[in-house]
Amino acid sequence: MAFSGRLEAASIGALWRRAIRAAEHAHGQPLVFDLGAVSSSDVGGASFLAAVEAAHGDVAQLVGAQERVTALLLRARAATRTRVRGETLPRLTVRDVVAAALGLLAASIAFIGEAVVAIVQLPARRRMLRVPDLLRYIDQAGVRSLPLVLLLGYLIGLILAFQSAIPMQRFGADIFVANLVAISLLRELGPLLAAVILAGRTGSAFAAEIGTMKVNEEVDALMTMGLDPMTMLVLPRIIAAMLVMPVMTLTLDIAGMLGMATVMRGFGFPLVTIATQVQNWVGASDLYGGLFKAVCFGMAVAAIGCRAGLGTGVGPRAVGLSTTAAVVGGIVATIALDGVFALIFYRLNL
């Protein structure tokens, strides 16, 4: 193949398909590039020559090439080989999975230790804990999520009551639907659904915000200025989540009971009867137990979101991966903690 003139990105478009087709047809024969008449070349031209070599399947012999053109072609060849090797995914073994799990466990334990140290040293660093930031996180995590909490709670109470009333009518026990829905919301569904909303809406936001700061090296800048990222970035978010979760849970409980009352009114039960059933069967321990679980769920979701943000890597996908890890980790941790609390409450007869 003989080339002449300027072998640059603006001029190789017309030659690309013809050269690739000719190289494929000449597969198995020696490939020679006659570059004696080439006056100049850029990276695009060198990439074009490397693509022709790749289509042919062999390295071309250069004739009359300038020293600069040869150097550019060598770099294009190296870049092509690196890209091809990078596309081959390594095989995962059991050892790799175990090592990754142990590394994640060690990083999580280290994060918990750093958070405990930050709490212990908070009196000496109280100026780093900014009240305006704390109020902004409370507004972001709690106040702005109330419409979603109200809607979800009302629909859950409505659906749960309706689905429970149909089979219980066969036994004439549809009045006990109020007891079932109230206890389920206060003890389990209220804090659990509020934590899922917090993980999907706020935990992901925490991870994205801190992850973006990590990618932009703002976290490193804070450390360079002598500011503790745990005290300034993590603790306000965890405190805000712990403060808003009981309010979100209580709001969801009330909305769910309103949805249940809507269904019960449709079946002909007066509001006085519904309220009496709830008062007679629901105790203060049910409410306090659910609110306590809500506080723990909020702390876990916020901590996992901040941990995912601080562990953000480099590259365009890093923030997205951290956000996904925060949502998935928050939901899984919430369900796991709920199982632990169920066992503890059963053992304590609560």
Secondary structure, DSSP 8 states (H G I E B T S, - for coil): -EEEEEESTTTSHHHHHHHHHHHHHTTTS--EEEEEEEEEE-HHHHHHHHHHHHHHTS--EEES--HHHHHHHHHHHHHHHHHHHHTS-----HHHHHHHHHHHHHHHHHHHHHHHHHHHTGGGGGGGS-HHHHHHHHHHHTGGGHHHHHHHHHHHHHHHHHHHHHHHGGGT-GGGHHHHHHHHIIIIIHHHHHHHHHIIIIIHHHHHHHHHHHHTTHHHHHHHTT--HIIIIIHHHHHHHHHHHHHHHHHHHHHHHHHHHHHHHHTT--HHHHHHHHHHH--HHHHHHHHHHHHHHHHHHHHHHHHHHHT--SSTTHHHHHHHHHHHHHHHHHHHHHHHHHHHHHHTT-
